[in-house]
Structure formats: structure tokens, C-alpha cells
Amino acid sequence: MHIDIFPPVLVKEIRQGLKTKAFAFTLIGQQALMVITILFYLLGVRAGNDIEFANGLFWFCLCVPLLAVMPARGFQGIHEERTSQTLELLFLTRLSARQIVVGKWVALFAQALLIVVATLPYMVIRYFLGGIDISSDLAITGWLTLACAALTALAIGLSSVENKAIRVLIMIAAVLSIFPFLSFGMMTVMGGSIFGGVSSGGGPKAATVLGIIGLCLLGGAYALYFGASLIAPQAENHALPKRLIGLLGIAAVTAMAVASGQDEFMAFLFPLVILVGADALTEEPPRVRSVYARRDGGRWPLPPLLRPFLPGWPSGIVYLFVISLTSWALLQALFQDIDNPWALMLAVVTGLLYPLPLILLLGSRIKRIGPAYILLQVIQCILSALLMTAVGTNALEDVTIAGLLPVATFILAATEENNWEHAVAVLAVLMCACLVVLLVKAISVWETRRRSDLCPENEVSPAVTSSDDEIIGSDFTRF
């Protein structure tokens, strides 16, 4: 087999990854600890003692490389290319942004698979020593490998963000949003043997297993497309695959909840809408003509159903309402245990929208929309925590003012505190005000794009340039 059949970025990453000290120390250290673990097993089995310590040490030696070391290495994937100024050289090889990001993930995940394969002999030894269920061990190893694939994809995607603090904040938000869902799903599945539930025809367990696998794959794909969108030229449309994956995620959550009979899975629609909606609202409108644009300056006919999948925050607003209304309808129809789903979804949508008008009104004073958006959300969360503390200590009896803070309104609507309806009413007014500002700005952006498309290819209208700078800033980027 000739090595030329593999993508060059994959060959480069695998060669460099296997030569790094981090991978060598991880593999050698794991093998040394595995030998010590087997010695503990031998001593425990011969003496008739408890082998729980050896069992915990075994899984520790497998979890740390898969769930910590490999994702941490992926956290620097694209960032290293930027700091070493080799990212442009990769583009000169005619590789697309998606191929570069996927190649880095495949190379890193291949190293993780090598660690898993190196662990299998020790698993067989544990089985022959007795007291071990090999099917459960293989099932847990499979789940750890799947989690490693999703976490490394998330780390590779976030490595395109230049600011390390922003990378860490997004990583924490994503993990905290997904962890409760995965924990509940794993508890549902681990009520019995995982593969036993699937092979014995257990419909609910099989649906939960397939749903978790599908959502992990969709989440990993979304993270990779997110990373590719940050390094790709503006003429490439990465909004389409990301937003389609978001809709597929809503469909997957719904199908898993219906097939497994666990309506609680529908609550995962809230973090899904938050993560996907925030990404759509922080996309920069493209300021260059697409490579598929017509030469005469006209526009190709675009079906209305495809307009929410265009890049940029104006179409992101439409997409946000599409996924939020879809999620609200599904919650209303399938999840009877939740109260006031309309108020909760209203709080989510308003919480996602309200930082954007402030950023756009500041105009050229803000060069990067991502850090500004996250900063405003963090400030809102801190103020909401202070407000809820005052409500909990009875220092604030009238909670109407909470309508100015979507997070606090979400908590009040979920717990049905006194006068929470007044806070929701104020929140609805706040959302209408945000929509008015965003509509005015969106019309300005669309008018600017229309005039720029009518300009000749080698001429740039000063009016277009100045208008564009006033709307989104001359050097406006995401992160």
C-alpha cells in the first residue's frame, strides 16, 4: 500500500504525533502502570483479597489518556499551525479547511486507538485471572473510545480560536451542557449489561445506545465544521453543514426520547438550541463575493427554505427562530412533565439575542464579536446569580425586574416563583426591542451586500466600504 493514497495532512500529523514526547510518555507510562495493575490483581487473587483497587487503577490508566491527554493535545492543533505560520502553507497544498481539520482529528484519534489496542492484552489477562466480565469491560472501553472521539473533535475545533481563555470557556460550556445528558443516558443504559440490553432485543436500551452514539458523532462533526469555519476563506459556506447538523441533532434527541420512552431526554433540546444558536448569531456576514456568484452581478434564485442556512448573523436570527419554535413544539407535544415550555424557550431565545444589538450598536469599536458576546453573557449570568440570591433570601420580593435578565427569568419560570409572569412579560418586550434593532441592522447589511454585488469586480464603492465598516467594523472577526 502506497502512502500517497492518504491525505498529506494526515500523514504529516501522524508522523509528527508519533514522534512527540507527549505521546511517547503517555504510551510508556500507561504500559508501566498496567504492569503494576496486573501485579496487584495477581496478589489480590492469590490472597483472596478485594481487587477493587486494582480494578480502579486499571480504568484510571485508560481514562486519563483517552479523556484528558488526547483532548488536551488537540487543544493546540490549529493554534500551533497559526503560531508557527504554517497554516497558509497547508492551504497552498490545495487542501480545504475541512480537510485540514478532519486530518488533524483523524491523526489524533488514531493515536488514541493505538492506546486502546495496547490495553486489550491486559484486559484479557484480567479475564483469565477471574472475577471480570469481559463483555462489560469491552462495552466500557467502547464508550470511553466514543467519548475520546467526541472530546478530541471538540478540542480540535476549538483550537481554531486564537484566544485561550475563550477556548477554555467554550469548552467548559459545551462539556457542562452535554455531561448531564450523557450521565442520564449512561445510567439508563447501565441498568443492565449494555450489549446484553441491545442484543436481547431491549428496545429502550438499544434506542438509548444508538441515540448517544449518533449525538456524539453529530457533535463531533459540528465541532470540526466549527473549527473549519474559523480558518476558511469567507467565500466558503460552512454555515450550511453546521445548521443542518443542528437540525439533525434535534431530530436525533426527539427520536431517542420517543423510542426509549424516556421523555427526560427532551430537556436536552435547551442546551442544544443554546450552543447552536449562539454559533449562528456570532457568524460574520461575508464581505466578499462567493465563488458561485454570477458574473453579471445578479443573484441565483434561492428557495426560501434555504435562506436560514446562509452564513452570517442575519440568517442566523431566522435559523434561531426555526430551531427554537421546532423545539418548543416538540416539548409541548412530547414532554408533559415540563411546565411553561413557551416561557423557557422565550428566555433562551432572548438570552441569545440580547448581546448582539449591543455589539452592533457599538460598531467599529468592537473588532471581535466572539469575545464580546461571551463577555456579555458572563456578565448576565453573574447578575442573574446575584438577583436569584436576593430572591432566595427574600431581599427582593418583586421579581419583575428579573425580566431584564433572561437567565434569571428562565430560572423563575422553571421554578414558578411569585409573579414570574410579570418577568416573562418584561422579557417579551426586551426581545421585541432586540428584534427591532437587529432588523434595522440586517436591512443595512443586506443593502450593503446588494450594492457591493452590483459594483464591478475591480471597483469598490466608497459608500459601500464606509457603510460596511459602520455596521460590522473594518476588521470585524469572530474570535
C-alpha distance (Angstrom), angle and dihedral (degrees) to the residues before:
residue distance angle dihedral
M1 . . .
H2 3.77 . .
I3 3.75 117.3 .
D4 3.83 90.3 -138.4
I5 3.79 90.5 80.7
F6 3.80 90.1 70.3
P7 3.82 121.3 79.9
P8 3.81 110.8 -96.5
V9 3.80 94.1 -125.6
L10 3.82 89.6 54.6
V11 3.81 92.4 50.8
K12 3.80 91.0 47.0
E13 3.80 94.1 48.9
I14 3.82 94.4 46.2
R15 3.79 92.7 49.1
Q16 3.79 93.6 47.0
G17 3.81 93.1 41.7
L18 3.80 94.8 53.1
K19 3.81 90.5 49.6
T20 3.80 96.1 51.1
K21 3.79 120.3 107.5
A22 3.80 90.9 -131.2
F23 3.81 93.2 62.6
A24 3.81 93.6 41.0
F25 3.81 93.6 50.2
T26 3.80 91.1 44.7
L27 3.79 94.4 51.5
I28 3.81 95.9 41.9
G29 3.81 93.0 43.7
Q30 3.79 91.6 49.6
Q31 3.80 92.2 50.2
A32 3.80 91.3 49.9
L33 3.81 91.8 50.2
M34 3.80 90.9 46.5
V35 3.80 90.3 56.0
I36 3.81 89.3 51.2
T37 3.80 89.2 48.7
I38 3.81 91.9 54.1
L39 3.81 89.7 50.2
F40 3.81 89.4 54.3
Y41 3.81 88.7 50.0
L42 3.81 91.7 51.7
L43 3.80 92.7 48.8
G44 3.79 92.4 45.9
V45 3.81 95.2 47.8
R46 3.81 94.5 46.9
A47 3.79 94.3 46.3
G48 3.80 92.8 42.3
N49 3.78 91.3 -122.8
D50 3.79 129.2 143.5
I51 3.82 113.3 -78.5
E52 3.79 95.9 -162.4
F53 3.80 91.7 109.5
A54 3.79 91.9 53.6
N55 3.80 90.2 45.8
G56 3.81 92.0 52.0
L57 3.81 91.3 47.2
F58 3.80 90.2 52.1
W59 3.80 93.9 54.7
F60 3.79 90.9 42.0
C61 3.81 89.5 57.5
L62 3.80 89.6 52.4
C63 3.81 99.9 40.3
V64 3.79 97.5 50.5
P65 3.83 96.6 57.7
L66 3.81 94.4 40.9
L67 3.81 100.9 40.7
A68 3.80 102.0 29.4
V69 3.79 115.8 17.5
M70 3.80 100.0 43.5
P71 3.84 96.0 44.4
A72 3.81 89.2 46.6
R73 3.80 90.0 54.6
G74 3.79 91.0 49.0
F75 3.79 89.3 53.2
Q76 3.82 88.3 76.3
G77 3.82 98.5 40.8
I78 3.80 103.8 107.8
H79 3.80 93.1 19.2
E80 3.81 91.0 63.9
E81 3.80 90.3 52.7
R82 3.79 89.7 53.1
T83 3.79 96.1 46.9
S84 3.81 92.2 46.8
Q85 3.84 89.8 45.1
T86 3.80 93.4 -127.6
L87 3.80 97.5 120.2
E88 3.82 92.0 89.1
L89 3.81 89.7 51.9
L90 3.80 89.7 56.4
F91 3.79 90.5 53.4
L92 3.79 89.2 51.7
T93 3.81 88.2 63.1
R94 3.84 87.4 67.1
L95 3.77 91.9 -109.1
S96 3.78 116.0 145.9
A97 3.79 122.5 -132.1
R98 3.79 90.0 -106.5
Q99 3.81 92.4 53.1
I100 3.80 91.7 50.1
V101 3.80 94.0 50.7
V102 3.81 94.7 42.4
G103 3.81 90.9 47.3
K104 3.79 91.5 54.5
W105 3.80 91.0 48.7
V106 3.81 93.9 48.6
A107 3.80 91.1 49.6
L108 3.80 92.6 50.3
F109 3.80 94.0 44.1
A110 3.82 90.1 49.2
Q111 3.80 88.3 58.6
A112 3.80 89.3 50.2
L113 3.81 90.0 51.8
L114 3.80 88.7 52.0
I115 3.81 89.0 56.8
V116 3.82 90.6 48.9
V117 3.82 92.3 50.0
A118 3.80 90.5 48.8
T119 3.83 88.3 55.6
L120 3.82 96.5 53.6
P121 3.85 96.7 80.7
Y122 3.79 90.6 56.8
M123 3.79 89.3 49.5
V124 3.81 89.8 55.1
I125 3.82 90.6 49.4
R126 3.80 89.9 52.7
Y127 3.79 89.4 52.0
F128 3.80 93.5 53.3
L129 3.78 91.2 47.0
G130 3.81 87.9 61.2
G131 3.76 138.0 -124.9
I132 3.83 93.9 75.0
D133 3.80 129.4 109.9
I134 3.80 104.3 -143.5
S135 3.82 93.6 -163.5
S136 3.82 91.8 55.8
D137 3.79 90.9 47.0
L138 3.80 91.5 51.4
A139 3.81 90.6 47.1
I140 3.80 92.8 51.5
T141 3.81 90.0 46.2
G142 3.79 89.3 52.4
W143 3.81 91.8 51.3
L144 3.80 91.0 48.5
T145 3.80 90.3 50.1
L146 3.80 90.8 50.2
A147 3.80 91.0 49.0
C148 3.80 89.2 48.9
A149 3.81 90.6 52.5
A150 3.82 91.7 51.1
L151 3.81 95.1 44.3
T152 3.81 94.1 46.9
A153 3.82 89.8 49.3
L154 3.81 89.4 50.4
A155 3.80 91.2 48.2
I156 3.82 93.2 47.8
G157 3.80 90.9 48.7
L158 3.80 93.0 49.2
S159 3.81 92.1 46.4
S160 3.82 86.7 77.6
V161 3.81 88.5 69.2
E162 3.80 108.2 93.6
N163 3.81 98.1 -153.7
K164 3.82 110.9 77.2
A165 3.80 93.9 -157.0
I166 3.80 90.9 54.2
R167 3.80 89.8 48.6
V168 3.79 91.6 53.1
L169 3.82 93.0 46.8
I170 3.80 93.1 50.4
M171 3.80 90.8 46.0
I172 3.80 92.1 51.3
A173 3.81 92.0 46.7
A174 3.80 92.2 49.7
V175 3.81 94.6 46.8
L176 3.82 93.5 45.8
S177 3.81 90.1 49.3
I178 3.79 94.4 49.7
F179 3.82 101.1 35.4
P180 3.85 97.9 73.5
F181 3.79 90.9 49.9
L182 3.82 93.3 48.7
S183 3.80 91.4 44.9
F184 3.79 92.2 53.2
G185 3.79 91.1 45.3
M186 3.79 92.8 49.5
M187 3.81 91.9 48.5
T188 3.79 88.7 51.5
V189 3.79 92.0 50.0
M190 3.81 97.2 40.2
G191 3.79 91.3 58.3
G192 3.78 81.7 99.9
S193 3.76 137.5 -3.9
I194 3.79 108.9 -42.8
F195 3.76 97.5 -139.7
G196 3.75 90.4 34.2
G197 3.78 90.3 59.5
V198 3.77 92.1 49.5
S199 3.77 99.6 43.3
S200 3.80 94.0 43.7
G201 3.78 91.4 60.3
G202 3.79 97.2 -102.9
G203 3.79 100.6 164.3
P204 3.83 98.7 -166.7
K205 3.81 93.3 47.6
A206 3.78 93.1 44.8
A207 3.81 90.8 49.7
T208 3.80 91.4 49.3
V209 3.80 92.9 48.3
L210 3.79 93.4 47.8
G211 3.80 90.9 44.3
I212 3.80 93.7 52.6
I213 3.81 91.4 46.9
G214 3.79 91.7 48.5
L215 3.80 94.0 48.0
C216 3.80 92.1 48.0
L217 3.81 90.0 52.0
L218 3.80 91.8 46.9
G219 3.80 91.4 47.1
G220 3.79 91.6 50.1
A221 3.80 91.9 48.7
Y222 3.80 90.9 48.7
A223 3.81 91.5 51.2
L224 3.80 91.7 50.6
Y225 3.80 92.2 49.4
F226 3.80 88.7 47.8
G227 3.80 90.3 55.4
A228 3.80 91.7 45.6
S229 3.81 91.6 51.5
L230 3.82 91.3 57.7
I231 3.80 94.7 55.7
A232 3.81 99.8 32.3
P233 3.81 124.5 98.9
Q234 3.78 115.1 -94.7
A235 3.80 92.0 -113.3
E236 3.83 90.7 67.7
N237 3.79 115.8 89.3
H238 3.81 108.9 -140.1
A239 3.79 91.9 155.0
L240 3.81 91.5 80.6
P241 3.85 98.1 61.6
K242 3.82 93.0 39.4
R243 3.78 94.4 51.8
L244 3.79 92.4 43.5
I245 3.81 88.5 53.2
G246 3.80 88.3 51.7
L247 3.80 90.8 55.4
L248 3.81 90.5 46.0
G249 3.80 88.6 52.1
I250 3.81 90.9 55.2
A251 3.80 89.7 48.8
A252 3.82 91.6 48.0
V253 3.83 93.3 50.6
T254 3.80 90.9 48.6
A255 3.80 93.7 47.2
M256 3.81 91.7 48.4
A257 3.81 92.5 49.1
V258 3.80 92.6 49.2
A259 3.82 96.3 43.1
S260 3.81 95.5 44.4
G261 3.80 95.9 41.3
Q262 3.82 90.2 -128.8
D263 3.80 105.4 128.1
E264 3.80 89.7 -179.1
F265 3.81 88.9 78.6
M266 3.80 88.1 71.8
A267 3.81 89.4 71.7
F268 3.81 87.3 71.6
L269 3.81 87.7 73.7
F270 3.81 88.9 79.5
P271 3.84 97.4 62.1
L272 3.79 89.1 38.4
V273 3.81 91.7 56.7
I274 3.82 90.6 44.4
L275 3.81 95.9 52.3
V276 3.80 97.2 41.2
G277 3.82 93.9 39.9
A278 3.80 93.9 50.2
D279 3.80 89.9 51.9
A280 3.81 92.1 50.1
L281 3.82 92.7 48.7
T282 3.81 94.5 51.6
E283 3.79 96.3 53.0
E284 3.77 115.7 117.9
P285 3.81 115.8 -125.5
P286 3.81 107.7 -114.4
R287 3.80 113.3 -103.6
V288 3.79 96.6 -169.0
R289 3.77 129.0 70.6
S290 3.77 116.1 -99.3
V291 3.79 118.6 -110.5
Y292 3.80 85.7 -120.2
A293 3.82 94.9 55.9
R294 3.78 119.2 122.8
R295 3.80 116.8 -104.4
D296 3.79 93.6 -131.8
G297 3.79 90.7 62.1
G298 3.81 93.3 -110.4
R299 3.77 126.0 126.4
W300 3.76 129.9 -110.4
P301 3.80 112.0 -119.7
L302 3.81 107.4 -96.3
P303 3.80 120.5 -162.7
P304 3.82 112.5 -124.8
L305 3.80 91.3 -122.1
L306 3.82 90.7 63.3
R307 3.80 97.3 49.6
P308 3.86 94.6 86.6
F309 3.83 87.0 60.5
L310 3.80 96.0 60.4
P311 3.83 115.3 110.4
G312 3.78 119.6 -101.0
W313 3.78 138.5 60.5
P314 3.85 95.6 -86.5
S315 3.80 91.2 65.5
G316 3.80 87.9 36.3
I317 3.80 89.1 66.2
V318 3.80 90.3 55.4
Y319 3.79 90.3 46.6
L320 3.81 91.1 49.9
F321 3.79 91.3 55.6
V322 3.81 90.6 46.6
I323 3.80 94.3 55.3
S324 3.82 94.5 37.8
L325 3.80 93.9 51.1
T326 3.80 90.4 44.7
S327 3.80 91.2 50.3
W328 3.80 91.9 46.3
A329 3.82 91.6 51.9
L330 3.80 91.2 49.0
L331 3.81 92.3 47.8
Q332 3.78 91.1 48.6
A333 3.80 92.1 50.3
L334 3.80 103.2 37.6
F335 3.81 109.4 22.2
Q336 3.79 108.8 62.8
D337 3.82 96.0 164.6
I338 3.80 95.0 70.2
D339 3.80 118.7 83.5
N340 3.80 124.5 -144.3
P341 3.82 98.7 4.8
W342 3.80 89.8 171.3
A343 3.80 92.0 58.1
L344 3.80 92.2 46.5
M345 3.79 92.9 49.4
L346 3.81 90.3 45.9
A347 3.80 89.2 55.1
V348 3.82 91.0 49.1
V349 3.82 93.8 49.9
T350 3.80 93.8 45.4
G351 3.79 91.4 46.4
L352 3.79 89.9 54.4
L353 3.80 94.5 45.1
Y354 3.79 105.6 43.3
P355 3.87 99.8 73.9
L356 3.81 91.8 53.5
P357 3.85 98.3 67.2
L358 3.81 90.2 49.5
I359 3.81 90.7 51.7
L360 3.79 93.6 46.8
L361 3.81 93.3 46.7
L362 3.80 90.4 55.2
G363 3.82 87.9 55.6
S364 3.79 116.7 176.2
R365 3.81 92.7 9.4
I366 3.81 88.5 80.1
K367 3.79 115.6 60.3
R368 3.80 98.9 175.2
I369 3.77 120.6 44.7
G370 3.81 96.8 -168.7
P371 3.83 100.1 62.4
A372 3.83 91.3 40.7
Y373 3.80 91.4 50.3
I374 3.81 92.9 48.3
L375 3.81 92.0 45.2
L376 3.80 91.8 54.2
Q377 3.80 90.8 47.8
V378 3.81 91.5 50.7
I379 3.82 90.4 49.9
Q380 3.79 89.6 50.2
C381 3.81 91.9 50.9
I382 3.82 91.6 50.1
L383 3.81 92.2 49.5
S384 3.80 90.6 46.2
A385 3.81 90.7 51.8
L386 3.81 90.7 51.2
L387 3.80 91.2 47.4
M388 3.80 93.5 49.2
T389 3.80 89.4 48.5
A390 3.80 89.1 54.9
V391 3.82 90.3 48.6
G392 3.80 92.0 48.5
T393 3.80 92.7 51.3
N394 3.84 91.4 46.1
A395 3.80 89.8 -117.5
L396 3.80 88.2 125.5
E397 3.77 118.1 41.4
D398 3.81 101.3 170.4
V399 3.81 107.6 65.7
T400 3.81 95.5 -176.6
I401 3.79 90.5 105.5
A402 3.80 87.9 61.8
G403 3.81 87.1 76.7
L404 3.80 87.5 79.5
L405 3.83 89.0 63.4
P406 3.83 113.5 58.1
V407 3.83 94.1 -163.0
A408 3.80 91.9 54.6
T409 3.81 90.6 46.0
F410 3.80 90.2 51.6
I411 3.80 90.7 54.2
L412 3.81 92.5 45.9
A413 3.81 92.4 49.6
A414 3.80 91.4 47.3
T415 3.81 93.1 49.9
E416 3.83 94.5 34.1
E417 3.79 95.3 -132.5
N418 3.80 120.1 -175.0
N419 3.81 114.8 -66.2
W420 3.79 92.5 2.5
E421 3.81 87.7 144.8
H422 3.81 89.7 66.1
A423 3.79 90.8 53.5
V424 3.82 90.2 50.6
A425 3.80 90.2 51.0
V426 3.81 91.2 53.4
L427 3.78 88.7 46.9
A428 3.81 91.1 53.7
V429 3.82 89.8 53.6
L430 3.81 89.6 49.3
M431 3.80 91.1 52.3
C432 3.81 91.8 50.0
A433 3.79 90.4 51.8
C434 3.81 90.5 49.9
L435 3.80 90.9 49.9
V436 3.81 92.1 51.6
V437 3.82 91.8 53.5
L438 3.79 92.6 44.1
L439 3.80 92.2 48.1
V440 3.82 91.3 53.7
K441 3.80 91.5 48.1
A442 3.81 92.5 44.8
I443 3.81 91.2 53.0
S444 3.81 88.8 51.2
V445 3.80 91.2 50.8
W446 3.80 93.1 48.3
E447 3.81 91.2 47.6
T448 3.79 90.1 49.9
R449 3.79 91.3 50.6
R450 3.80 91.2 48.3
R451 3.79 92.6 52.9
S452 3.79 92.3 45.5
D453 3.80 91.0 52.0
L454 3.81 89.7 53.1
C455 3.81 92.8 52.8
P456 3.80 117.2 94.6
E457 3.75 116.4 -98.4
N458 3.79 95.0 -107.2
E459 3.81 97.7 39.8
V460 3.79 128.9 74.9
S461 3.74 120.2 -163.5
P462 3.82 113.6 -129.9
A463 3.79 89.2 -143.5
V464 3.77 90.5 56.1
T465 3.79 93.2 48.5
S466 3.79 94.6 48.1
S467 3.79 92.6 45.5
D468 3.77 90.9 49.1
D469 3.79 91.5 50.7
E470 3.79 91.8 50.6
I471 3.79 92.2 52.1
I472 3.76 104.1 42.9
G473 3.78 107.1 2.8
S474 3.79 128.4 -103.1
D475 3.81 94.1 -94.3
F476 3.78 98.1 26.4
T477 3.83 112.0 160.0
R478 3.77 135.9 159.3
F479 3.81 104.6 -118.4
